[in-house]
Amino acid sequence: MSTGAHAAHAYAQFGDIKYPPGFDHFDYVNPAAPKGGEISLVAPVRVSIFDKYNPFTLKGSAPSGLSELMFESLLTGTFDQPTTAYGLLAEDVAVAADGLSATFKLNPLARFHNGDPVLALDVKSSFDRLMSKEASPVYQSAFGDIKSVTVLDQRTVRFDFRRRNAELPLVAGSVPVFSHKWGMEGGKLKPFDQMIMDMPIASGPYRIGRVNFGKDITYQRDPGYWAQQLNVRKGQYNFDRITFKIYKDNTARLEAFKAGEFEFIQSNIAREWARAYTGAKFKNGDFIKVELQHRNAGGLQSWLFNTRVPKFKDARVREAVGLAMDYEWMNRQLFYNSYSRVRGYFVGGDFEAKGLPGADELALLEPLRRQLRPEVFTQTVPQPPNTTPQGSLRANLLKARSLLADAGWTYRDGALRNAKGDPFQIEILDDTGQGASMSRIVTPFIQNLGKLGIEAQFKLIDFSLFQKRLDSFDFEMTSLNLPGSLSPGAELIDRYGSKAAATPGSSNFVGIKDPAVDALLDQVVTAVDRPRQIAALRALDRVLRFEHYNVPAWYSGVHRVAYRAHRFAQPEVKPLYYKAEDWALSTWWAQPGK
């Protein structure tokens, strides 16, 4: 092994470690927070029942909270700085001088729920199972640059990398670790994808408690949790019980909250937040309604085209469809002007492409010139169409009609048709969990498409079927929110890489297969410093935006949260980068006697 160039309690992709060795606790926690009490909530995700306890396989749905509350990794991130992680299961990480390996020394205190120590064997076994064909292909993409995992001794394990990439030690440190005995039956290990209801043997602060299938699941805090006094866990995971409730739709969830069936809820619907989070209990202070500021990266909320569908292979067609979206009208009439429009793939911050490419971008784009559209070099980066005067919907639709005609679609016999006479029809797919709120947004979009002669249908299906159709890329258009990152990296390969386009269950829903995009993705993940990372991501953003792979939607800079008053306390210091429910579950505590 190469000589360690960095051996420490933490690893930072760009060297910005905030907390020194031997630090006591994170700034945004209360280290003296009392343990006890309970909290019940619904996660702000699409509604789903669960049918398995293995969150790492493709088929089926695992319950909310399972991965976060039960499974741990070698390193853990924080809510107050990006691209840095601190030792959790590992007490030390050493990165080789050549950057091609990282060695982790496990904490001798680390224990699984069955009492077994967490050993290097378990780390290797977890990695091997996650990289097998029996696991979800998401992990093969996420961990694809890890060449091998080697057990050096009982508590020391080395990850070898396929290439030098400053992010890879963080990627290795994020591998979920579980016991090599999980799924063992009669001395024989089950195939990973046949481990469905086998109780996880993990090391996290909670275990599975009471379960009512189709209704709720409760996680019980492990009183003997091995890391409760560790600096990266001190003051955290204070509730004795955490219960996730399941409801069929947003309306049912909100009414159940008002009726006191659970205590914490997050709203992602502006109209609902403005008009339904009201009433006597909000006025008299029984319920607290608050918008929490954060500095998270904006996610990519949009309607995605499936370019595997023949009619969406032409970028002119995709651009034309996007011109029928009147976002400014929607924001005024439906959203109470509470959102901003998504512009590109990395909204806000350093990674968003602007204007013409600068010298740093051109250095990456020039070698790909023959594979790219000329406009990438000669035109400013595309912005979403708008209807703010002097713009208008009519002008946008006229441009759309011209683009469609250039692509071979003309209006005749009462519909927009191609040369074969086939009518232009679109199925916009969504699940019943959020479809009711989305229908009022999609309806005016469909009406505008009708003005072009396009017949669009909004189809709602059960979440489990919706997920299966996404996994098999069996859709034409759908609305998704792909989460943003403060330091995008390996996950982008699964989202936009050519190999992922042909891998069922990947996040490349659009079906992007572009060697130029692959080359830029390679530049992103191999960037050795922040300036090079910024240049590569801006170039990637620019190239993707010229292809019009989606119809941009909107984003918000706040978390809209409501919870029962007088039940909970929270630390004085608020985090910077966080999900609202993760912050509540990991740092809040129950008020005594409540």
C-alpha positions in Angstrom: 0.0 0.0 0.0 1.2 3.5 -0.8 2.3 5.7 2.1 -0.7 7.4 3.7 -0.8 11.1 2.7 -3.8 11.8 5.0 -4.6 9.8 8.1 -7.2 11.4 10.4 -10.6 11.3 12.2 -12.2 12.8 9.1 -11.9 13.3 5.3 -12.7 16.3 3.2 -12.8 16.3 -0.6 -11.2 19.7 -0.7 -9.4 19.7 2.6 -11.9 21.8 4.6 -12.3 19.9 7.9 -14.2 22.0 10.4 -14.1 19.9 13.6 -10.6 19.1 14.9 -9.5 15.7 16.3 -11.1 15.0 19.7 -14.0 17.4 19.2 -16.9 16.9 21.6 -20.0 17.3 19.4 -21.4 19.0 16.4 -22.4 22.7 16.8 -26.0 22.2 15.8 -26.8 19.6 18.6 -27.5 19.8 22.3 -25.1 17.3 23.8 -27.2 17.3 27.0 -30.5 16.6 25.2 -32.5 14.1 27.3 -33.5 10.7 25.9 -37.1 9.6 25.9 -40.5 10.2 24.5 -41.6 9.7 21.0 -42.4 11.5 17.7 -44.7 10.4 14.9 -44.6 11.7 11.3 -45.0 11.0 7.7 -42.0 11.3 5.5 -42.3 13.9 2.7 -42.0 11.3 0.0 -44.5 9.8 -2.4 -47.0 7.7 -0.4 -46.1 4.0 -0.3 -46.9 0.9 1.7 -43.9 -1.3 2.4 -43.4 -5.0 1.7 -39.7 -5.7 2.7 -37.0 -4.9 5.2 -34.2 -4.9 2.7 -33.8 -1.4 1.3 -30.9 -2.4 -1.0 -32.8 -4.5 -3.6 -34.8 -3.4 -6.6 -38.1 -5.1 -6.2 -40.6 -4.0 -3.5 -40.7 -1.0 -1.1 -38.9 -0.6 2.2 -40.4 1.4 5.0 -39.6 5.1 5.5 -36.7 5.7 7.9 -35.2 2.2 7.7 -32.0 3.1 6.0 -31.4 6.3 8.0 -32.2 4.9 11.4 -30.8 1.4 11.3 -27.9 1.3 8.9 -24.5 3.0 9.4 -21.5 3.6 7.3 -17.8 4.1 7.9 -18.0 7.9 7.8 -20.9 10.3 8.4 -21.6 13.7 7.0 -22.8 16.8 8.8 -25.5 19.4 8.5 -23.1 22.3 8.5 -20.5 21.6 5.8 -20.5 19.8 2.5 -17.9 17.4 1.0 -16.6 16.4 4.5 -17.3 13.3 6.6 -16.2 12.2 10.0 -15.5 8.8 11.5 -18.5 6.7 12.6 -17.9 3.0 12.2 -14.4 3.9 11.3 -12.2 5.8 13.8 -9.5 6.6 11.3 -9.3 7.0 7.5 -6.0 7.1 5.6 -5.8 8.1 1.9 -2.8 6.9 -0.1 -0.4 9.4 -1.5 -1.4 8.4 -5.1 -5.1 8.8 -4.2 -5.9 5.3 -5.5 -6.9 3.8 -2.2 -8.3 4.6 1.3 -7.8 2.5 4.4 -10.3 2.6 7.2 -9.6 1.4 10.8 -12.8 0.3 12.5 -13.8 1.6 15.9 -13.5 -1.3 18.4 -16.7 -0.2 20.1 -18.8 -0.6 17.0 -21.5 -3.3 17.5 -24.4 -4.8 15.5 -27.8 -5.2 17.2 -27.0 -8.9 17.8 -24.0 -7.9 19.9 -21.4 -8.9 17.3 -18.5 -6.5 16.7 -18.4 -4.7 13.3 -15.4 -6.2 11.6 -13.6 -5.7 8.3 -15.2 -8.9 7.1 -18.7 -7.3 7.4 -17.6 -4.2 5.4 -16.3 -6.3 2.6 -19.3 -8.6 2.7 -21.7 -5.6 2.5 -19.8 -4.1 -0.4 -19.7 -7.4 -2.3 -23.5 -7.9 -1.9 -24.3 -4.4 -2.9 -22.3 -4.8 -6.0 -23.9 -8.1 -7.0 -26.6 -8.5 -9.6 -29.0 -9.3 -6.7 -28.8 -5.7 -5.4 -30.4 -2.6 -7.0 -28.2 -1.4 -9.9 -28.1 2.0 -8.2 -25.2 0.7 -6.1 -23.2 -0.6 -9.0 -23.3 2.9 -10.5 -22.6 4.7 -7.2 -19.7 2.5 -6.2 -18.5 1.6 -9.7 -15.2 3.4 -9.3 -14.3 1.2 -6.3 -12.2 -1.6 -7.8 -12.0 -3.9 -4.8 -12.2 -4.1 -1.0 -9.5 -5.9 0.9 -9.5 -7.1 4.5 -6.1 -6.2 6.0 -6.9 -7.4 9.5 -9.9 -7.9 11.7 -10.6 -4.1 12.0 -8.8 -2.7 9.0 -10.1 -2.6 5.5 -8.8 -1.0 2.3 -10.8 0.3 -0.7 -8.9 0.4 -4.0 -10.1 2.8 -6.7 -10.1 2.5 -10.4 -8.8 6.1 -10.8 -7.7 9.0 -8.8 -10.8 11.0 -7.7 -10.9 13.2 -4.6 -14.5 12.2 -3.9 -13.9 8.4 -3.8 -12.8 8.2 -0.1 -16.2 9.8 0.7 -18.0 7.4 -1.6 -16.2 4.5 0.1 -17.0 5.9 3.5 -20.7 6.0 2.6 -21.1 2.3 1.8 -23.9 0.9 4.1 -22.5 -1.7 6.4 -24.5 -4.7 7.7 -23.6 -8.0 9.3 -22.3 -10.8 7.1 -24.8 -13.0 9.0 -27.8 -11.1 7.7 -29.9 -13.6 5.6 -28.1 -16.6 7.1 -30.5 -19.6 7.4 -29.3 -23.1 8.5 -25.7 -22.0 8.1 -26.3 -20.9 4.5 -26.6 -17.4 3.1 -29.8 -16.6 1.2 -29.5 -14.8 -2.2 -29.6 -11.1 -1.4 -32.7 -10.4 -3.5 -34.5 -13.2 -1.6 -33.9 -11.5 1.7 -37.2 -9.8 2.0 -38.6 -9.9 5.5 -35.3 -11.0 7.2 -34.8 -8.6 10.2 -31.8 -6.4 9.4 -28.7 -7.0 11.5 -27.4 -3.5 11.5 -25.6 -1.1 13.9 -27.7 2.1 13.9 -29.4 3.8 16.9 -32.8 2.2 16.2 -34.4 -1.3 15.7 -37.7 -2.2 14.2 -40.4 -2.2 16.8 -44.2 -2.4 16.3 -45.4 -2.9 12.8 -48.9 -2.5 11.4 -48.6 -3.3 7.7 -50.3 -0.7 5.5 -50.7 1.7 8.5 -47.4 2.4 10.3 -44.0 1.3 11.5 -42.3 2.2 14.8 -38.6 2.2 15.4 -37.4 1.6 19.0 -34.3 3.3 20.2 -31.6 0.8 21.2 -30.7 1.6 24.8 -27.3 -0.1 24.4 -26.5 1.8 21.1 -22.8 1.6 20.8 -22.2 5.1 19.5 -24.5 7.2 21.7 -21.5 8.9 23.4 -19.4 9.2 20.2 -18.8 12.8 19.2 -20.6 12.4 15.9 -23.6 11.0 17.7 -23.7 12.9 20.9 -27.0 14.7 21.5 -28.6 12.9 18.6 -31.4 10.4 18.1 -33.0 11.2 21.4 -36.6 9.8 20.9 -37.3 6.4 22.4 -39.8 5.7 19.6 -40.1 7.1 16.0 -43.3 6.2 14.1 -43.9 6.7 10.4 -47.5 6.8 9.4 -48.9 5.8 6.0 -51.8 7.6 4.3 -53.2 7.2 0.8 -52.9 10.9 -0.3 -51.9 14.4 0.8 -55.4 15.3 1.9 -55.7 12.3 4.2 -52.3 13.1 5.7 -53.1 16.7 6.5 -56.5 15.9 8.0 -54.9 13.1 10.2 -52.3 15.6 11.3 -55.0 18.1 12.3 -56.8 15.3 14.2 -53.7 14.6 16.2 -52.8 11.2 14.7 -49.2 12.3 14.3 -47.1 15.3 15.2 -44.8 16.4 12.4 -45.5 17.1 8.7 -43.8 18.8 5.8 -45.7 20.4 3.0 -44.4 20.5 -0.6 -47.6 22.1 -2.1 -47.8 25.9 -2.1 -51.6 26.1 -2.4 -52.1 23.6 0.4 -49.6 25.4 2.6 -51.3 28.8 2.1 -54.9 27.6 2.4 -55.2 24.3 4.3 -52.7 24.8 7.1 -55.1 27.0 8.9 -57.7 26.8 11.6 -58.2 27.3 15.3 -55.3 25.1 16.4 -52.9 27.1 14.3 -54.3 30.3 15.6 -54.2 29.3 19.3 -50.7 28.0 19.1 -51.4 24.2 19.4 -49.8 23.8 16.0 -46.7 25.6 14.9 -46.3 26.4 11.2 -42.9 27.6 10.1 -40.8 28.1 6.9 -37.3 26.9 7.7 -34.5 28.6 5.7 -31.7 26.3 4.4 -28.7 26.5 2.0 -29.3 23.1 0.3 -28.6 22.8 -3.4 -31.7 23.1 -5.5 -33.1 19.9 -6.8 -34.0 19.2 -10.4 -37.8 19.3 -10.3 -39.1 18.9 -13.8 -41.1 16.9 -16.3 -38.7 14.4 -17.8 -38.9 13.1 -21.4 -38.1 9.5 -22.0 -35.9 9.7 -25.1 -36.3 6.0 -25.7 -39.7 6.9 -27.1 -39.3 7.6 -30.8 -41.2 11.0 -30.8 -38.9 12.4 -28.1 -35.6 11.6 -29.8 -35.6 14.9 -31.5 -34.5 17.9 -29.4 -36.7 20.2 -31.4 -39.7 18.3 -30.4 -38.7 18.4 -26.7 -38.1 22.1 -26.8 -41.5 22.7 -28.5 -43.3 20.8 -25.8 -41.5 22.8 -23.1 -42.7 26.0 -24.8 -46.3 25.1 -23.9 -45.6 25.4 -20.2 -46.8 28.8 -18.9 -44.9 28.8 -15.6 -45.4 32.5 -14.8 -49.2 32.1 -15.0 -49.0 29.0 -12.7 -46.8 30.8 -10.1 -49.3 33.7 -9.9 -52.5 31.7 -10.0 -51.6 28.5 -8.3 -48.4 28.9 -6.2 -49.0 32.3 -4.5 -45.6 33.4 -6.1 -43.8 31.2 -3.7 -41.5 29.4 -6.1 -38.6 30.2 -8.5 -38.2 28.5 -11.8 -35.7 25.8 -12.3 -33.2 26.9 -14.9 -30.8 24.1 -15.3 -29.4 21.0 -13.6 -27.5 22.7 -10.8 -29.8 25.5 -9.7 -28.1 28.5 -8.0 -24.5 28.4 -6.6 -21.3 27.8 -8.4 -22.2 25.0 -10.7 -24.9 26.7 -12.8 -23.8 27.6 -16.4 -24.3 31.2 -17.4 -23.9 33.2 -20.6 -21.3 32.0 -23.0 -18.7 29.4 -21.9 -15.6 30.8 -20.1 -12.0 29.8 -20.8 -12.2 27.0 -18.1 -15.2 25.5 -19.7 -13.9 25.8 -23.2 -10.8 23.9 -22.2 -13.1 20.9 -21.5 -15.6 21.5 -24.4 -13.1 22.1 -27.3 -11.9 18.5 -27.5 -15.6 17.5 -27.8 -16.6 20.1 -30.4 -17.4 17.5 -33.1 -19.8 15.7 -30.8 -21.6 18.9 -29.6 -24.1 21.2 -31.1 -22.5 24.4 -32.5 -24.8 26.4 -30.3 -22.9 25.3 -27.2 -20.1 27.5 -28.3 -21.9 30.4 -30.0 -25.1 30.9 -28.0 -25.7 31.8 -24.3 -27.0 28.9 -22.2 -30.7 28.3 -22.8 -33.1 29.7 -20.2 -36.7 28.4 -19.7 -39.2 30.1 -21.9 -41.3 32.7 -20.1 -44.5 34.7 -20.6 -43.5 37.9 -18.7 -44.1 40.9 -21.0 -42.7 41.4 -23.6 -42.9 37.6 -23.8 -46.2 35.8 -24.3 -47.7 32.3 -24.5 -48.8 33.0 -28.0 -45.3 33.8 -29.1 -44.0 30.7 -27.4 -46.6 28.5 -29.1 -45.8 30.0 -32.5 -42.1 29.1 -32.0 -43.1 25.6 -30.9 -45.2 25.2 -34.0 -42.2 26.1 -36.2 -39.9 23.7 -34.3 -42.4 20.9 -34.7 -42.8 21.6 -38.4 -39.0 21.4 -38.8 -39.1 18.1 -37.1 -41.8 16.7 -39.4 -44.9 17.3 -37.4 -47.7 19.3 -39.1 -51.4 19.9 -38.2 -53.9 18.1 -40.4 -57.1 16.2 -40.1 -57.7 17.6 -36.6 -54.4 16.7 -35.0 -50.6 17.2 -35.1 -49.3 14.4 -37.3 -46.0 13.0 -38.6 -45.3 12.0 -42.2 -46.9 8.6 -41.5 -50.1 10.3 -40.3 -49.6 9.2 -36.7 -51.1 11.7 -34.2 -48.9 13.3 -31.6 -50.1 11.9 -28.3 -48.4 12.1 -24.8 -49.1 10.1 -21.7 -47.9 12.1 -18.6 -47.5 9.5 -15.8 -47.8 10.1 -12.1 -48.7 8.2 -8.9 -51.9 8.7 -7.0 -50.0 9.9 -3.9 -49.3 13.3 -5.3 -51.4 13.2 -8.5 -54.4 15.0 -7.1 -52.3 18.1 -6.4 -50.4 17.8 -9.6 -53.5 17.5 -11.8 -54.4 21.2 -11.4 -50.9 22.1 -12.6 -50.8 19.7 -15.5 -54.3 20.6 -16.8 -53.4 24.1 -18.2 -50.2 22.5 -19.6 -52.3 19.9 -21.4 -54.7 22.6 -22.7 -51.7 24.6 -24.1 -50.4 21.4 -25.8 -53.8 21.0 -27.3 -53.4 24.4 -29.0 -50.5 22.8 -30.9 -52.6 19.8 -31.9 -50.9 17.5 -29.3 -53.3 15.3 -27.4 -51.9 14.8 -23.8 -53.3 12.6 -21.1 -52.5 12.7 -17.4 -52.5 9.2 -16.0 -52.5 8.3 -12.3 -51.5 4.9 -11.1 -50.7 3.2 -7.8 -47.3 4.1 -6.4 -45.9 0.5 -6.5 -46.9 0.2 -10.2 -45.5 3.7 -10.9 -42.2 2.7 -9.4 -42.1 -0.5 -11.5 -42.7 1.5 -14.6 -40.0 4.0 -13.7 -37.5 1.1 -13.0 -38.3 -0.4 -16.4 -38.4 3.0 -18.2 -42.0 2.3 -19.3 -43.3 5.9 -19.5 -43.3 8.8 -21.9 -43.2 11.8 -19.6 -43.3 12.0 -15.8 -42.7 14.6 -13.0 -39.8 13.9 -10.7 -37.6 15.8 -8.3 -34.0 14.6 -8.5 -32.2 15.9 -5.4 -29.5 18.4 -5.6 -26.0 18.1 -4.1 -23.5 20.6 -2.8 -20.8 18.6 -4.4 -22.2 16.6 -7.3 -20.1 13.6 -8.3 -20.5 9.9 -8.8 -24.3 9.9 -8.5 -24.4 11.9 -11.8 -23.0 8.8 -13.7 -26.2 6.9 -12.7 -28.3 9.9 -13.7 -26.8 10.8 -17.1 -24.2 8.2 -18.0 -24.7 6.0 -21.2 -24.3 2.7 -19.3 -27.0 3.6 -16.9 -29.4 4.4 -19.7 -29.7 0.6 -20.4 -29.7 -0.4 -16.8 -33.2 -1.1 -15.3 -33.6 0.6 -12.0 -31.0 3.3 -12.7 -31.7 7.0 -12.3 -31.1 7.7 -16.0 -34.8 8.0 -16.6 -34.3 10.3 -19.7 -32.2 7.7 -21.5 -29.2 9.9 -22.2 -26.6 8.1 -24.2 -24.0 10.7 -25.3 -20.3 10.1 -25.4 -19.7 13.9 -24.9 -21.8 13.8 -21.7 -19.8 10.7 -20.6 -16.5 12.6 -21.1 -17.7 15.5 -19.1 -19.0 13.2 -16.3 -15.4 11.8 -16.2 -14.1 15.3 -15.8 -16.5 15.9 -12.9 -15.6 12.8 -10.9 -11.8 13.1 -11.5 -11.6 16.8 -10.5 -8.8 17.2 -8.0 -9.8 20.7 -6.8 -12.8 22.9 -6.5 -12.1 25.2 -9.6 -11.9 22.1 -11.9 -15.0 20.6 -10.4 -16.9 23.9 -11.0 -15.7 24.1 -14.6 -16.7 20.5 -15.4 -20.2 20.8 -13.8 -20.9 24.1 -15.6 -19.9 22.5 -18.9 -22.1 19.5 -18.2 -25.0 21.8 -17.3 -24.5 23.7 -20.5 -24.4 20.7 -22.7 -27.5 19.1 -21.1 -29.5 22.3 -21.3 -29.0 22.6 -25.0 -30.7 19.1 -25.4 -34.0 20.1 -23.7 -34.3 16.8 -21.9 -36.9 18.2 -19.5 -39.6 20.8 -19.0 -38.2 22.7 -16.0 -40.5 23.1 -13.0 -39.7 25.1 -9.8 -37.8 25.0 -6.5 -38.1 26.6 -3.1 -35.4 27.9 -0.6 -37.4 26.9 2.5 -38.7 23.8 4.2 -42.4 24.2 5.1 -43.0 22.4 8.3 -45.8 22.1 10.9 -45.7 20.3 14.2 -47.4 20.0 17.5 -46.4 22.8 19.9 -45.1 22.1 23.4 -44.1 18.5 22.5 -40.6 19.1 21.4 -37.4 21.1 22.0 -34.7 21.8 19.5 -31.1 23.0 19.6 -30.4 26.8 19.5 -28.1 26.5 16.5 -29.9 25.7 13.2 -28.1 23.7 10.6 -27.3 24.9 7.1 -27.7 21.9 4.8 -30.4 19.5 5.8 -33.7 17.7 5.2 -36.3 18.9 7.7 -37.3 15.5 8.9 -33.7 14.3 9.3 -33.0 17.4 11.4 -36.0 16.7 13.6 -35.4 13.0 14.1 -31.7 13.4 14.8 -31.5 16.5 16.9 -34.8 17.3 18.5 -36.0 15.8 21.8 -39.2 15.3 23.7 -40.2 17.9 26.3 -40.4 16.3 29.7 -43.9 15.1 30.5 -45.2 15.7 27.0 
